[in-house]
Amino acid sequence: MKLAFITSILLILNFQVIAQPKSWINKKDTIAYFTKKSEKAPFSYNGKMGIIDSVGRVIVEAKYDYILQSFEENGFHYHMASLNKKDIVINTNGTIIIPAIFDDISPSTNGLFKVKKNGKYSFVDTTGKQMASWFDKTKFFRGGLAPVKIKSQWGFINTRGELQIPPQYTKVSVFSERGQAAVQINGKWGFINKQNELIIPCTYDRVRFFFNDLCAVKKNNKWGFINGKGEVVIPIIYKDALFFHCELAAVKIKGRYGYINISNEFVIPPIYLKAHTFGKKGQNAMVKKNLFKWIWINKKGECVSWCN
């Protein structure tokens, strides 16, 4: 599954990883991951996977091709898994929520799993009930709406599968936390609200996503930032611009990346070949110092990891 690599990285970064004593299960094929919030975890045995608790009791027998670490959404805990090379979803006790009848299953958002079968897409809720409709393409739910493609046009459905915004756009994004979705008309991008009102005209060549009521936009091969009213708050002068996060955004000027604040002042000078967005509060950002060297920096621009 496409999530396997991503999940393995998340395990390394976010979870307490405990390799169980091999004598508990067998001598060659046992590993378990326990999160700080869970006393159950996947384990492997003879090439198959099950679920084990923190004292070694087998909760779910090892019969699955793989089981990913537990996901949680609004108190609902589940595992993405595979049985006979088909995606399924199970709860932490092994009860099958979504059976092995789909070609692909994506994690739940707004309580709905995106599923694929025979080239078409639909959604299944946390009880296993599927929407009646199938779509040519879909994205995930956010704020109670999900983009869907019908023939050549995109619109939005609600969590009941009803068309909330009729298909009429060439391309769209999901809605932001403040209720803005990017839409493309005649090759240009703007933004609508959930009532399908065009709140920012379609005048931009590219747009990113609203974070903290700011969005990077591209026009005439340059990038800048607008606010939720569509006002240009940082001039469109940069060769590239990423998301504003933790009050800083990476921008590219004269071939180098640095970080500006919301007043368009360089807090970290443009000296890097590449740069990534700062993560959550207190996290650092990865930047490329030269052709062969990546380092981690803090919000002051100080190197904190991989410095040598």
C-alpha positions in Angstrom: 0.0 0.0 0.0 1.2 3.6 -0.8 0.9 4.4 2.9 3.4 1.8 4.1 6.5 4.0 3.5 4.9 7.1 5.0 3.7 5.2 8.1 7.1 3.7 8.7 8.6 7.2 8.8 5.8 8.3 11.2 6.6 5.4 13.4 10.2 6.4 13.6 9.4 10.0 14.3 6.4 9.9 16.6 6.2 6.5 18.3 8.0 4.6 21.0 9.4 1.6 19.1 9.8 -1.6 21.1 11.2 -4.8 19.5 9.6 -7.6 21.4 11.9 -10.4 22.8 12.0 -13.0 20.0 11.3 -15.8 22.4 7.7 -14.4 22.9 6.6 -15.4 19.4 9.4 -17.0 17.4 13.0 -16.5 16.8 13.1 -14.8 13.4 10.0 -12.8 12.6 8.7 -10.6 15.4 8.4 -6.9 15.9 5.9 -4.7 17.6 5.3 -0.9 17.8 3.6 0.5 20.9 2.5 4.2 20.8 2.5 6.2 24.0 -1.3 6.1 23.9 -1.9 2.4 23.1 -1.2 -0.9 24.8 -1.8 -2.8 21.5 0.4 -3.0 18.5 0.9 -5.0 15.3 3.4 -7.9 15.3 4.6 -10.3 12.7 4.8 -14.1 12.8 5.8 -16.5 10.0 5.4 -13.7 7.4 1.9 -12.7 8.6 0.8 -9.9 11.0 -1.6 -9.7 13.9 -2.1 -7.5 17.0 -0.5 -8.1 20.4 -0.8 -6.4 23.8 2.0 -5.0 25.9 2.4 -8.1 28.0 2.6 -10.4 24.9 -1.0 -11.7 24.6 -2.2 -12.2 21.1 -5.3 -10.1 20.5 -5.6 -10.7 16.8 -4.0 -13.8 15.3 -1.3 -13.3 12.7 -3.2 -13.9 9.5 -2.9 -10.6 7.7 -0.4 -9.6 4.9 0.3 -6.5 7.0 -1.2 -4.3 9.6 -0.3 -0.6 9.9 0.0 1.2 13.2 -3.3 2.3 14.8 -5.0 5.4 13.4 -7.3 7.6 15.5 -10.0 10.1 14.5 -12.3 11.6 17.0 -11.9 8.7 19.4 -12.4 6.1 16.6 -9.3 3.7 16.5 -8.6 1.5 13.5 -5.9 -0.2 11.5 -5.3 -0.2 7.8 -4.5 -3.8 6.8 -4.3 -6.3 4.0 -5.8 -9.7 3.7 -5.0 -11.9 0.7 -3.5 -8.9 -1.0 -6.7 -6.8 -0.6 -7.0 -3.7 1.5 -9.2 -3.9 4.6 -9.9 -1.9 7.7 -10.1 -3.5 11.2 -10.6 -2.2 14.7 -8.0 -2.8 17.5 -9.8 -6.1 18.4 -9.6 -7.4 14.8 -13.2 -6.9 13.9 -13.4 -6.2 10.1 -15.0 -2.8 9.4 -14.4 -2.7 5.7 -14.0 -6.1 4.0 -11.5 -7.1 1.3 -13.7 -6.0 -1.6 -12.0 -2.8 -2.7 -8.9 -2.2 -4.8 -7.7 0.6 -2.5 -8.7 2.2 0.8 -7.5 5.6 2.2 -7.5 6.6 5.8 -10.6 8.2 7.3 -11.3 11.9 7.2 -14.5 13.3 8.7 -15.4 9.7 9.5 -15.3 8.5 5.9 -12.9 6.3 4.1 -12.2 6.9 0.4 -12.4 3.6 -1.5 -11.6 2.6 -5.1 -13.0 -0.3 -7.2 -12.8 -0.9 -10.9 -11.4 2.6 -11.5 -14.2 4.4 -9.6 -14.3 6.0 -6.2 -16.8 6.2 -3.3 -16.8 6.5 0.5 -17.5 4.2 3.4 -18.3 5.3 7.0 -16.9 3.9 10.2 -19.7 1.4 10.5 -18.9 -0.1 7.0 -21.8 1.5 5.2 -21.0 2.7 1.7 -22.3 5.7 -0.2 -24.6 4.8 -3.1 -22.7 7.0 -5.6 -19.5 6.3 -7.4 -17.3 9.1 -8.9 -14.5 9.3 -11.5 -12.2 10.9 -8.9 -12.4 12.2 -5.4 -10.3 13.9 -2.8 -10.7 13.7 1.0 -13.3 15.3 3.2 -12.6 18.5 5.1 -15.1 20.7 6.8 -17.9 18.3 5.8 -17.3 18.5 2.0 -15.2 16.5 -0.4 -14.2 17.3 -4.0 -15.6 14.8 -6.6 -15.0 14.6 -10.3 -17.9 13.7 -12.6 -16.8 13.3 -16.3 -14.5 16.3 -16.8 -15.7 18.6 -14.1 -15.2 18.9 -10.3 -17.8 19.7 -7.7 -18.3 18.9 -4.0 -20.4 16.4 -2.0 -21.5 16.4 1.6 -21.1 13.5 4.0 -24.4 12.0 2.9 -23.1 11.8 -0.7 -25.3 14.6 -1.9 -24.0 17.2 -4.4 -23.5 20.4 -2.5 -21.7 22.2 -5.3 -22.4 21.0 -8.8 -19.5 19.9 -11.0 -18.4 23.0 -12.9 -14.6 23.5 -12.2 -11.6 22.2 -14.1 -9.6 21.6 -10.9 -10.3 22.2 -7.2 -8.7 21.8 -3.8 -10.2 20.6 -0.5 -11.7 23.3 1.8 -9.4 25.1 4.3 -10.2 25.3 8.0 -11.8 28.7 7.3 -14.0 27.5 4.5 -12.0 28.4 1.3 -11.4 26.1 -1.6 -9.3 26.8 -4.6 -11.0 26.4 -8.0 -9.7 26.7 -11.5 -11.7 28.3 -14.3 -10.2 28.8 -17.8 -6.7 28.0 -16.5 -6.8 30.5 -13.7 -7.2 30.0 -10.0 -9.4 31.7 -7.4 -11.3 30.7 -4.3 -14.9 29.9 -3.4 -16.7 29.5 -0.1 -19.0 26.6 0.9 -22.0 28.4 -0.7 -20.2 28.3 -4.0 -19.7 32.1 -4.0 -16.5 33.2 -5.7 -14.8 35.1 -2.9 -11.4 35.6 -4.6 -11.5 36.0 -8.4 -9.8 33.4 -10.7 -6.8 35.5 -11.7 -3.8 33.5 -10.5 -1.6 31.0 -12.4 -1.2 28.8 -9.3 -2.2 28.9 -5.7 -1.2 26.9 -2.6 -3.3 26.4 0.5 -4.5 28.8 3.1 -2.7 28.5 6.4 -3.3 31.1 9.2 -5.4 33.1 6.7 -2.5 33.5 4.2 -2.0 31.8 0.9 0.9 31.8 -1.5 -0.2 32.7 -5.1 1.6 32.9 -8.4 1.1 35.5 -11.1 3.3 36.3 -14.1 5.9 33.7 -12.9 6.3 35.4 -9.5 4.9 34.4 -6.0 3.5 36.4 -3.2 0.8 36.1 -0.5 -2.9 37.1 -0.2 -5.2 37.1 2.8 -8.7 35.6 3.1 -10.2 38.7 1.6 -8.0 38.3 -1.5 -5.8 41.3 -0.6 -2.1 41.1 -1.6 -0.4 41.4 1.8 3.1 40.3 0.6 4.2 41.6 -2.8 4.2 39.1 -5.7 8.0 39.3 -6.2 9.5 35.9 -5.3 10.5 33.0 -7.5 8.9 30.6 -5.2 6.9 30.7 -1.9 5.8 27.9 0.5 3.2 27.9 3.3 3.2 30.3 6.2 3.6 28.1 9.3 4.9 29.1 12.7 4.7 32.7 11.5 7.4 32.0 8.9 7.3 31.2 5.2 10.1 30.0 2.9 10.6 32.1 -0.2 13.1 32.0 -3.0 14.8 35.1 -4.4 17.9 35.4 -6.5 18.2 31.6 -6.6 18.2 31.1 -2.8 15.7 30.3 -0.1 15.2 32.2 3.2 12.3 32.7 5.6 10.2 35.8 5.9 7.6 36.9 8.6 4.2 38.3 7.9 5.7 41.8 7.6 7.8 40.5 4.6 11.0 40.8 6.6 13.7 38.2 6.2 14.1 36.5 9.6 16.4 33.9 8.1 18.5 35.2 5.1 18.1 33.7 1.7 21.2 31.5 1.7 19.9 28.0 1.0 19.5 26.0 -2.2 16.2 24.4 -1.0 14.0 24.8 2.1 11.0 23.1 3.7 8.2 24.6 5.8 8.6 24.7 9.6 6.4 22.1 11.3 4.4 22.4 14.4 5.3 24.8 17.2 8.8 24.0 18.4 9.7 21.9 15.4 12.6 22.7 13.1 12.9 23.0 9.3 15.2 21.1 6.9 17.2 23.2 4.5 19.8 22.4 1.8 23.0 24.2 2.6 25.0 23.1 -0.5 24.9 20.5 -3.2 25.6 17.6 -0.9 24.5 18.9 2.6 21.0 19.1 4.3 20.8 20.5 7.8 18.0 21.2 10.3 17.6 24.8 11.6 15.4 26.4 14.2 13.3 29.6 13.8 16.4 31.7 14.6 18.2 30.2 11.7 20.6 28.3 14.0 21.7 24.8 12.9 20.4 22.2 15.4 21.1 18.9 13.6 23.4 17.4 11.0 25.5 20.5 11.4 28.9 18.8 10.8 
